[in-house]
Amino acid sequence: MSTHELEERRQQEELEQIRQENLAMRETIRQATEKSKQVREKAKNAYISETLEYQERFREQTFLQQENISIIRDQYRKVQEIYKRKTTDMNERLEFLTTKANRVETRRKLELEGSCADLENMRRKIEFYQKYITKLKSLVEQDQGVADLFTRLRNDDMEEQLQSDAQGEPRFGGMENE
């Protein structure tokens, strides 16, 4: 074997070794690529599953929130109905009590007017009887005769009775007619 042959053989062995290394590198690259694809696929699947999981949670939360909003709206509607009913009742009660207060005030005014009129009539009657008593007293003091006394009294009573009838005063039982 000559040097040239040796050299060639050595070059072939080196070439074979480089091929082997190339194959090994290709295999390593293929494995790395395959591993990278697997990792990427796992990451993608994990991302998709997490996304689906978050999506499902979000849907559940949205559904619960919609139920809560529905309950709140229903409660609000009921409270609003109660409020409207109470407001209506209070307005009706206010109207009733206002009408009642107005009637009571009107009645009080009428009773006050009636009492004032009664007091005025009583004052007139008292004045009438005071005059009547004064006349009786003066007649008794003068000691005139009984017939004269009754005559004067009847005449005076008739005049005052005519005046009181003209003024609309009521007659009092018995004394004016005697």
Contact map, one row per residue, 1 for C-alpha under 8 A:
1111110000000000000000000000000000000000000000000000000000000000000000000000000000000000000000000000000000000000000000000000000000000000000000000000000000000000000000000000000000
1111110000000000000000000000000000000000000000000000000000000000000000000000000000000000000000000000000000000000000000000000000000000000000000000000000000000000000000000000000000
1111111000000000000000000000000000000000000000000000000000000000000000000000000000000000000000000000000000000000000000000000000000000000000000000000000000000000000000000000000000
1111111100000000000000000000000000000000000000000000000000000000000000000000000000000000000000000000000000000000000000000000000000000000000000000000000000000000000000000000000000
1111111110000000000000000000000000000000000000000000000000000000000000000000000000000000000000000000000000000000000000000000000000000000000000000000000000000000000000000000000000
1111111111000000000000000000000000000000000000000000000000000000000000000000000000000000000000000000000000000000000000000000000000000000000000000000000000000000000000000000000000
0011111111100000000000000000000000000000000000000000000000000000000000000000000000000000000000000000000000000000000000000000000000000000000000000000000000000000000000000000000000
0001111111110000000000000000000000000000000000000000000000000000000000000000000000000000000000000000000000000000000000000000000000000000000000000000000000000000000000000000000000
0000111111111000000000000000000000000000000000000000000000000000000000000000000000000000000000000000000000000000000000000000000000000000000000000000000000000000000000000000000000
0000011111111100000000000000000000000000000000000000000000000000000000000000000000000000000000000000000000000000000000000000000000000000000000000000000000000000000000000000000000
0000001111111110000000000000000000000000000000000000000000000000000000000000000000000000000000000000000000000000000000000000000000000000000000000000000000000000000000000000000000
0000000111111111000000000000000000000000000000000000000000000000000000000000000000000000000000000000000000000000000000000000000000000000000000000000000000000000000000000000000000
0000000011111111100000000000000000000000000000000000000000000000000000000000000000000000000000000000000000000000000000000000000000000000000000000000000000000000000000000000000000
0000000001111111110000000000000000000000000000000000000000000000000000000000000000000000000000000000000000000000000000000000000000000000000000000000000000000000000000000000000000
0000000000111111111000000000000000000000000000000000000000000000000000000000000000000000000000000000000000000000000000000000000000000000000000000000000000000000000000000000000000
0000000000011111111100000000000000000000000000000000000000000000000000000000000000000000000000000000000000000000000000000000000000000000000000000000000000000000000000000000000000
0000000000001111111110000000000000000000000000000000000000000000000000000000000000000000000000000000000000000000000000000000000000000000000000000000000000000000000000000000000000
0000000000000111111111000000000000000000000000000000000000000000000000000000000000000000000000000000000000000000000000000000000000000000000000000000000000000000000000000000000000
0000000000000011111111100000000000000000000000000000000000000000000000000000000000000000000000000000000000000000000000000000000000000000000000000000000000000000000000000000000000
0000000000000001111111110000000000000000000000000000000000000000000000000000000000000000000000000000000000000000000000000000000000000000000000000000000000000000000000000000000000
0000000000000000111111111000000000000000000000000000000000000000000000000000000000000000000000000000000000000000000000000000000000000000000000000000000000000000000000000000000000
0000000000000000011111111100000000000000000000000000000000000000000000000000000000000000000000000000000000000000000000000000000000000000000000000000000000000000000000000000000000
0000000000000000001111111110000000000000000000000000000000000000000000000000000000000000000000000000000000000000000000000000000000000000000000000000000000000000000000000000000000
0000000000000000000111111111000000000000000000000000000000000000000000000000000000000000000000000000000000000000000000000000000000000000000000000000000000000000000000000000000000
0000000000000000000011111111100000000000000000000000000000000000000000000000000000000000000000000000000000000000000000000000000000000000000000000000000000000000000000000000000000
0000000000000000000001111111110000000000000000000000000000000000000000000000000000000000000000000000000000000000000000000000000000000000000000000000000000000000000000000000000000
0000000000000000000000111111111000000000000000000000000000000000000000000000000000000000000000000000000000000000000000000000000000000000000000000000000000000000000000000000000000
0000000000000000000000011111111100000000000000000000000000000000000000000000000000000000000000000000000000000000000000000000000000000000000000000000000000000000000000000000000000
0000000000000000000000001111111110000000000000000000000000000000000000000000000000000000000000000000000000000000000000000000000000000000000000000000000000000000000000000000000000
0000000000000000000000000111111111000000000000000000000000000000000000000000000000000000000000000000000000000000000000000000000000000000000000000000000000000000000000000000000000
0000000000000000000000000011111111100000000000000000000000000000000000000000000000000000000000000000000000000000000000000000000000000000000000000000000000000000000000000000000000
0000000000000000000000000001111111110000000000000000000000000000000000000000000000000000000000000000000000000000000000000000000000000000000000000000000000000000000000000000000000
0000000000000000000000000000111111111000000000000000000000000000000000000000000000000000000000000000000000000000000000000000000000000000000000000000000000000000000000000000000000
0000000000000000000000000000011111111100000000000000000000000000000000000000000000000000000000000000000000000000000000000000000000000000000000000000000000000000000000000000000000
0000000000000000000000000000001111111110000000000000000000000000000000000000000000000000000000000000000000000000000000000000000000000000000000000000000000000000000000000000000000
0000000000000000000000000000000111111111000000000000000000000000000000000000000000000000000000000000000000000000000000000000000000000000000000000000000000000000000000000000000000
0000000000000000000000000000000011111111100000000000000000000000000000000000000000000000000000000000000000000000000000000000000000000000000000000000000000000000000000000000000000
0000000000000000000000000000000001111111110000000000000000000000000000000000000000000000000000000000000000000000000000000000000000000000000000000000000000000000000000000000000000
0000000000000000000000000000000000111111111000000000000000000000000000000000000000000000000000000000000000000000000000000000000000000000000000000000000000000000000000000000000000
0000000000000000000000000000000000011111111100000000000000000000000000000000000000000000000000000000000000000000000000000000000000000000000000000000000000000000000000000000000000
0000000000000000000000000000000000001111111110000000000000000000000000000000000000000000000000000000000000000000000000000000000000000000000000000000000000000000000000000000000000
0000000000000000000000000000000000000111111111000000000000000000000000000000000000000000000000000000000000000000000000000000000000000000000000000000000000000000000000000000000000
0000000000000000000000000000000000000011111111100000000000000000000000000000000000000000000000000000000000000000000000000000000000000000000000000000000000000000000000000000000000
0000000000000000000000000000000000000001111111110000000000000000000000000000000000000000000000000000000000000000000000000000000000000000000000000000000000000000000000000000000000
0000000000000000000000000000000000000000111111111000000000000000000000000000000000000000000000000000000000000000000000000000000000000000000000000000000000000000000000000000000000
0000000000000000000000000000000000000000011111111100000000000000000000000000000000000000000000000000000000000000000000000000000000000000000000000000000000000000000000000000000000
0000000000000000000000000000000000000000001111111110000000000000000000000000000000000000000000000000000000000000000000000000000000000000000000000000000000000000000000000000000000
0000000000000000000000000000000000000000000111111111000000000000000000000000000000000000000000000000000000000000000000000000000000000000000000000000000000000000000000000000000000
0000000000000000000000000000000000000000000011111111100000000000000000000000000000000000000000000000000000000000000000000000000000000000000000000000000000000000000000000000000000
0000000000000000000000000000000000000000000001111111110000000000000000000000000000000000000000000000000000000000000000000000000000000000000000000000000000000000000000000000000000
0000000000000000000000000000000000000000000000111111111000000000000000000000000000000000000000000000000000000000000000000000000000000000000000000000000000000000000000000000000000
0000000000000000000000000000000000000000000000011111111100000000000000000000000000000000000000000000000000000000000000000000000000000000000000000000000000000000000000000000000000
0000000000000000000000000000000000000000000000001111111110000000000000000000000000000000000000000000000000000000000000000000000000000000000000000000000000000000000000000000000000
0000000000000000000000000000000000000000000000000111111111000000000000000000000000000000000000000000000000000000000000000000000000000000000000000000000000000000000000000000000000
0000000000000000000000000000000000000000000000000011111111100000000000000000000000000000000000000000000000000000000000000000000000000000000000000000000000000000000000000000000000
0000000000000000000000000000000000000000000000000001111111110000000000000000000000000000000000000000000000000000000000000000000000000000000000000000000000000000000000000000000000
0000000000000000000000000000000000000000000000000000111111111000000000000000000000000000000000000000000000000000000000000000000000000000000000000000000000000000000000000000000000
0000000000000000000000000000000000000000000000000000011111111100000000000000000000000000000000000000000000000000000000000000000000000000000000000000000000000000000000000000000000
0000000000000000000000000000000000000000000000000000001111111110000000000000000000000000000000000000000000000000000000000000000000000000000000000000000000000000000000000000000000
0000000000000000000000000000000000000000000000000000000111111111000000000000000000000000000000000000000000000000000000000000000000000000000000000000000000000000000000000000000000
0000000000000000000000000000000000000000000000000000000011111111100000000000000000000000000000000000000000000000000000000000000000000000000000000000000000000000000000000000000000
0000000000000000000000000000000000000000000000000000000001111111110000000000000000000000000000000000000000000000000000000000000000000000000000000000000000000000000000000000000000
0000000000000000000000000000000000000000000000000000000000111111111000000000000000000000000000000000000000000000000000000000000000000000000000000000000000000000000000000000000000
0000000000000000000000000000000000000000000000000000000000011111111100000000000000000000000000000000000000000000000000000000000000000000000000000000000000000000000000000000000000
0000000000000000000000000000000000000000000000000000000000001111111110000000000000000000000000000000000000000000000000000000000000000000000000000000000000000000000000000000000000
0000000000000000000000000000000000000000000000000000000000000111111111000000000000000000000000000000000000000000000000000000000000000000000000000000000000000000000000000000000000
0000000000000000000000000000000000000000000000000000000000000011111111100000000000000000000000000000000000000000000000000000000000000000000000000000000000000000000000000000000000
0000000000000000000000000000000000000000000000000000000000000001111111110000000000000000000000000000000000000000000000000000000000000000000000000000000000000000000000000000000000
0000000000000000000000000000000000000000000000000000000000000000111111111000000000000000000000000000000000000000000000000000000000000000000000000000000000000000000000000000000000
0000000000000000000000000000000000000000000000000000000000000000011111111100000000000000000000000000000000000000000000000000000000000000000000000000000000000000000000000000000000
0000000000000000000000000000000000000000000000000000000000000000001111111110000000000000000000000000000000000000000000000000000000000000000000000000000000000000000000000000000000
0000000000000000000000000000000000000000000000000000000000000000000111111111000000000000000000000000000000000000000000000000000000000000000000000000000000000000000000000000000000
0000000000000000000000000000000000000000000000000000000000000000000011111111100000000000000000000000000000000000000000000000000000000000000000000000000000000000000000000000000000
0000000000000000000000000000000000000000000000000000000000000000000001111111110000000000000000000000000000000000000000000000000000000000000000000000000000000000000000000000000000
0000000000000000000000000000000000000000000000000000000000000000000000111111111000000000000000000000000000000000000000000000000000000000000000000000000000000000000000000000000000
0000000000000000000000000000000000000000000000000000000000000000000000011111111100000000000000000000000000000000000000000000000000000000000000000000000000000000000000000000000000
0000000000000000000000000000000000000000000000000000000000000000000000001111111110000000000000000000000000000000000000000000000000000000000000000000000000000000000000000000000000
0000000000000000000000000000000000000000000000000000000000000000000000000111111111000000000000000000000000000000000000000000000000000000000000000000000000000000000000000000000000
0000000000000000000000000000000000000000000000000000000000000000000000000011111111100000000000000000000000000000000000000000000000000000000000000000000000000000000000000000000000
0000000000000000000000000000000000000000000000000000000000000000000000000001111111110000000000000000000000000000000000000000000000000000000000000000000000000000000000000000000000
0000000000000000000000000000000000000000000000000000000000000000000000000000111111111000000000000000000000000000000000000000000000000000000000000000000000000000000000000000000000
0000000000000000000000000000000000000000000000000000000000000000000000000000011111111100000000000000000000000000000000000000000000000000000000000000000000000000000000000000000000
0000000000000000000000000000000000000000000000000000000000000000000000000000001111111110000000000000000000000000000000000000000000000000000000000000000000000000000000000000000000
0000000000000000000000000000000000000000000000000000000000000000000000000000000111111111000000000000000000000000000000000000000000000000000000000000000000000000000000000000000000
0000000000000000000000000000000000000000000000000000000000000000000000000000000011111111100000000000000000000000000000000000000000000000000000000000000000000000000000000000000000
0000000000000000000000000000000000000000000000000000000000000000000000000000000001111111110000000000000000000000000000000000000000000000000000000000000000000000000000000000000000
0000000000000000000000000000000000000000000000000000000000000000000000000000000000111111111000000000000000000000000000000000000000000000000000000000000000000000000000000000000000
0000000000000000000000000000000000000000000000000000000000000000000000000000000000011111111100000000000000000000000000000000000000000000000000000000000000000000000000000000000000
0000000000000000000000000000000000000000000000000000000000000000000000000000000000001111111110000000000000000000000000000000000000000000000000000000000000000000000000000000000000
0000000000000000000000000000000000000000000000000000000000000000000000000000000000000111111111000000000000000000000000000000000000000000000000000000000000000000000000000000000000
0000000000000000000000000000000000000000000000000000000000000000000000000000000000000011111111100000000000000000000000000000000000000000000000000000000000000000000000000000000000
0000000000000000000000000000000000000000000000000000000000000000000000000000000000000001111111110000000000000000000000000000000000000000000000000000000000000000000000000000000000
0000000000000000000000000000000000000000000000000000000000000000000000000000000000000000111111111000000000000000000000000000000000000000000000000000000000000000000000000000000000
0000000000000000000000000000000000000000000000000000000000000000000000000000000000000000011111111100000000000000000000000000000000000000000000000000000000000000000000000000000000
0000000000000000000000000000000000000000000000000000000000000000000000000000000000000000001111111110000000000000000000000000000000000000000000000000000000000000000000000000000000
0000000000000000000000000000000000000000000000000000000000000000000000000000000000000000000111111111000000000000000000000000000000000000000000000000000000000000000000000000000000
0000000000000000000000000000000000000000000000000000000000000000000000000000000000000000000011111111100000000000000000000000000000000000000000000000000000000000000000000000000000
0000000000000000000000000000000000000000000000000000000000000000000000000000000000000000000001111111110000000000000000000000000000000000000000000000000000000000000000000000000000
0000000000000000000000000000000000000000000000000000000000000000000000000000000000000000000000111111111000000000000000000000000000000000000000000000000000000000000000000000000000
0000000000000000000000000000000000000000000000000000000000000000000000000000000000000000000000011111111100000000000000000000000000000000000000000000000000000000000000000000000000
0000000000000000000000000000000000000000000000000000000000000000000000000000000000000000000000001111111110000000000000000000000000000000000000000000000000000000000000000000000000
0000000000000000000000000000000000000000000000000000000000000000000000000000000000000000000000000111111111000000000000000000000000000000000000000000000000000000000000000000000000
0000000000000000000000000000000000000000000000000000000000000000000000000000000000000000000000000011111111100000000000000000000000000000000000000000000000000000000000000000000000
0000000000000000000000000000000000000000000000000000000000000000000000000000000000000000000000000001111111110000000000000000000000000000000000000000000000000000000000000000000000
0000000000000000000000000000000000000000000000000000000000000000000000000000000000000000000000000000111111111000000000000000000000000000000000000000000000000000000000000000000000
0000000000000000000000000000000000000000000000000000000000000000000000000000000000000000000000000000011111111100000000000000000000000000000000000000000000000000000000000000000000
0000000000000000000000000000000000000000000000000000000000000000000000000000000000000000000000000000001111111110000000000000000000000000000000000000000000000000000000000000000000
0000000000000000000000000000000000000000000000000000000000000000000000000000000000000000000000000000000111111111000000000000000000000000000000000000000000000000000000000000000000
0000000000000000000000000000000000000000000000000000000000000000000000000000000000000000000000000000000011111111100000000000000000000000000000000000000000000000000000000000000000
0000000000000000000000000000000000000000000000000000000000000000000000000000000000000000000000000000000001111111110000000000000000000000000000000000000000000000000000000000000000
0000000000000000000000000000000000000000000000000000000000000000000000000000000000000000000000000000000000111111111000000000000000000000000000000000000000000000000000000000000000
0000000000000000000000000000000000000000000000000000000000000000000000000000000000000000000000000000000000011111111100000000000000000000000000000000000000000000000000000000000000
0000000000000000000000000000000000000000000000000000000000000000000000000000000000000000000000000000000000001111111110000000000000000000000000000000000000000000000000000000000000
0000000000000000000000000000000000000000000000000000000000000000000000000000000000000000000000000000000000000111111111000000000000000000000000000000000000000000000000000000000000
0000000000000000000000000000000000000000000000000000000000000000000000000000000000000000000000000000000000000011111111100000000000000000000000000000000000000000000000000000000000
0000000000000000000000000000000000000000000000000000000000000000000000000000000000000000000000000000000000000001111111110000000000000000000000000000000000000000000000000000000000
0000000000000000000000000000000000000000000000000000000000000000000000000000000000000000000000000000000000000000111111111000000000000000000000000000000000000000000000000000000000
0000000000000000000000000000000000000000000000000000000000000000000000000000000000000000000000000000000000000000011111111100000000000000000000000000000000000000000000000000000000
0000000000000000000000000000000000000000000000000000000000000000000000000000000000000000000000000000000000000000001111111110000000000000000000000000000000000000000000000000000000
0000000000000000000000000000000000000000000000000000000000000000000000000000000000000000000000000000000000000000000111111111000000000000000000000000000000000000000000000000000000
0000000000000000000000000000000000000000000000000000000000000000000000000000000000000000000000000000000000000000000011111111100000000000000000000000000000000000000000001000000000
0000000000000000000000000000000000000000000000000000000000000000000000000000000000000000000000000000000000000000000001111111110000000000000000000000000000000000000000000000000000
0000000000000000000000000000000000000000000000000000000000000000000000000000000000000000000000000000000000000000000000111111111000000000000000000000000000000000000000000000000000
0000000000000000000000000000000000000000000000000000000000000000000000000000000000000000000000000000000000000000000000011111111100000000000000000000000000000000000000000000000000
0000000000000000000000000000000000000000000000000000000000000000000000000000000000000000000000000000000000000000000000001111111110000000000000000000000000000000000000000000000000
0000000000000000000000000000000000000000000000000000000000000000000000000000000000000000000000000000000000000000000000000111111111000000000000000000000000000000000000000000000000
0000000000000000000000000000000000000000000000000000000000000000000000000000000000000000000000000000000000000000000000000011111111100000000000000000000000000000000000000000000000
0000000000000000000000000000000000000000000000000000000000000000000000000000000000000000000000000000000000000000000000000001111111110000000000000000000000000000000000000000000000
0000000000000000000000000000000000000000000000000000000000000000000000000000000000000000000000000000000000000000000000000000111111111000000000000000000000000000000000000000000000
0000000000000000000000000000000000000000000000000000000000000000000000000000000000000000000000000000000000000000000000000000011111111100000000000000000000000000000000000000000000
0000000000000000000000000000000000000000000000000000000000000000000000000000000000000000000000000000000000000000000000000000001111111110000000000000000000000000000000000000000000
0000000000000000000000000000000000000000000000000000000000000000000000000000000000000000000000000000000000000000000000000000000111111111000000000000000000000000000000000000000000
0000000000000000000000000000000000000000000000000000000000000000000000000000000000000000000000000000000000000000000000000000000011111111100000000000000000000000000000000000000000
0000000000000000000000000000000000000000000000000000000000000000000000000000000000000000000000000000000000000000000000000000000001111111110000000000000000000000000000000000000000
0000000000000000000000000000000000000000000000000000000000000000000000000000000000000000000000000000000000000000000000000000000000111111111000000000000000000000000000000000000000
0000000000000000000000000000000000000000000000000000000000000000000000000000000000000000000000000000000000000000000000000000000000011111111100000000000010000000000000000000000000
0000000000000000000000000000000000000000000000000000000000000000000000000000000000000000000000000000000000000000000000000000000000001111111110000000000000000000000000000000000000
0000000000000000000000000000000000000000000000000000000000000000000000000000000000000000000000000000000000000000000000000000000000000111111111000000000000000000000000000000000000
0000000000000000000000000000000000000000000000000000000000000000000000000000000000000000000000000000000000000000000000000000000000000011111111110000100000000000000000000000000000
0000000000000000000000000000000000000000000000000000000000000000000000000000000000000000000000000000000000000000000000000000000000000001111111110000000000000000000000000000000000
0000000000000000000000000000000000000000000000000000000000000000000000000000000000000000000000000000000000000000000000000000000000000000111111100000000000000000000000000000000000
0000000000000000000000000000000000000000000000000000000000000000000000000000000000000000000000000000000000000000000000000000000000000000011111110000000000000000000000000000000000
0000000000000000000000000000000000000000000000000000000000000000000000000000000000000000000000000000000000000000000000000000000000000000001111111000000000000000000000000000000000
0000000000000000000000000000000000000000000000000000000000000000000000000000000000000000000000000000000000000000000000000000000000000000001101111101100000000000000000000000000000
0000000000000000000000000000000000000000000000000000000000000000000000000000000000000000000000000000000000000000000000000000000000000000000000111111100000000000000000000000000000
0000000000000000000000000000000000000000000000000000000000000000000000000000000000000000000000000000000000000000000000000000000000000000000000011111110000000000000000000000000000
0000000000000000000000000000000000000000000000000000000000000000000000000000000000000000000000000000000000000000000000000000000000000000000000001111111000000000000000000000000000
0000000000000000000000000000000000000000000000000000000000000000000000000000000000000000000000000000000000000000000000000000000000000000000000011111111100000000000000000000000000
0000000000000000000000000000000000000000000000000000000000000000000000000000000000000000000000000000000000000000000000000000000000000000001000011111111110000000000000000000000000
0000000000000000000000000000000000000000000000000000000000000000000000000000000000000000000000000000000000000000000000000000000000000000000000000111111111000000000000000000000000
0000000000000000000000000000000000000000000000000000000000000000000000000000000000000000000000000000000000000000000000000000000000000000000000000011111111100000000000000000000000
0000000000000000000000000000000000000000000000000000000000000000000000000000000000000000000000000000000000000000000000000000000000000000000000000001111111110000000000000000000000
0000000000000000000000000000000000000000000000000000000000000000000000000000000000000000000000000000000000000000000000000000000000000001000000000000111111111000000000000000000000
0000000000000000000000000000000000000000000000000000000000000000000000000000000000000000000000000000000000000000000000000000000000000000000000000000011111111100000000000000000111
0000000000000000000000000000000000000000000000000000000000000000000000000000000000000000000000000000000000000000000000000000000000000000000000000000001111111110000000000000000000
0000000000000000000000000000000000000000000000000000000000000000000000000000000000000000000000000000000000000000000000000000000000000000000000000000000111111111000000000000000000
0000000000000000000000000000000000000000000000000000000000000000000000000000000000000000000000000000000000000000000000000000000000000000000000000000000011111111100000000000000110
0000000000000000000000000000000000000000000000000000000000000000000000000000000000000000000000000000000000000000000000000000000000000000000000000000000001111111110000000000000100
0000000000000000000000000000000000000000000000000000000000000000000000000000000000000000000000000000000000000000000000000000000000000000000000000000000000111111111000000000000000
0000000000000000000000000000000000000000000000000000000000000000000000000000000000000000000000000000000000000000000000000000000000000000000000000000000000011111111100000000000000
0000000000000000000000000000000000000000000000000000000000000000000000000000000000000000000000000000000000000000000000000000000000000000000000000000000000001111111110000010000100
0000000000000000000000000000000000000000000000000000000000000000000000000000000000000000000000000000000000000000000000000000000000000000000000000000000000000111111111000000000000
0000000000000000000000000000000000000000000000000000000000000000000000000000000000000000000000000000000000000000000000000000000000000000000000000000000000000011111111100000000000
0000000000000000000000000000000000000000000000000000000000000000000000000000000000000000000000000000000000000000000000000000000000000000000000000000000000000001111111111100000000
0000000000000000000000000000000000000000000000000000000000000000000000000000000000000000000000000000000000000000000000000000000000000000000000000000000000000000111111111110000000
0000000000000000000000000000000000000000000000000000000000000000000000000000000000000000000000000000000000000000000000000000000000000000000000000000000000000000011111111000000000
0000000000000000000000000000000000000000000000000000000000000000000000000000000000000000000000000000000000000000000000000000000000000000000000000000000000000000001111111000000000
0000000000000000000000000000000000000000000000000000000000000000000000000000000000000000000000000000000000000000000000000000000000000000000000000000000000000000000111111100000000
0000000000000000000000000000000000000000000000000000000000000000000000000000000000000000000000000000000000000000000000001000000000000000000000000000000000000000000111111110000000
0000000000000000000000000000000000000000000000000000000000000000000000000000000000000000000000000000000000000000000000000000000000000000000000000000000000000000000110011111000000
0000000000000000000000000000000000000000000000000000000000000000000000000000000000000000000000000000000000000000000000000000000000000000000000000000000000000000100010001111100100
0000000000000000000000000000000000000000000000000000000000000000000000000000000000000000000000000000000000000000000000000000000000000000000000000000000000000000000000000111111100
0000000000000000000000000000000000000000000000000000000000000000000000000000000000000000000000000000000000000000000000000000000000000000000000000000000000000000000000000011111100
0000000000000000000000000000000000000000000000000000000000000000000000000000000000000000000000000000000000000000000000000000000000000000000000000000000000000000000000000001111111
0000000000000000000000000000000000000000000000000000000000000000000000000000000000000000000000000000000000000000000000000000000000000000000000000000000000000000000000000001111111
0000000000000000000000000000000000000000000000000000000000000000000000000000000000000000000000000000000000000000000000000000000000000000000000000000000001001100100000000011111111
0000000000000000000000000000000000000000000000000000000000000000000000000000000000000000000000000000000000000000000000000000000000000000000000000000000001001000000000000000011111
0000000000000000000000000000000000000000000000000000000000000000000000000000000000000000000000000000000000000000000000000000000000000000000000000000000001000000000000000000011111
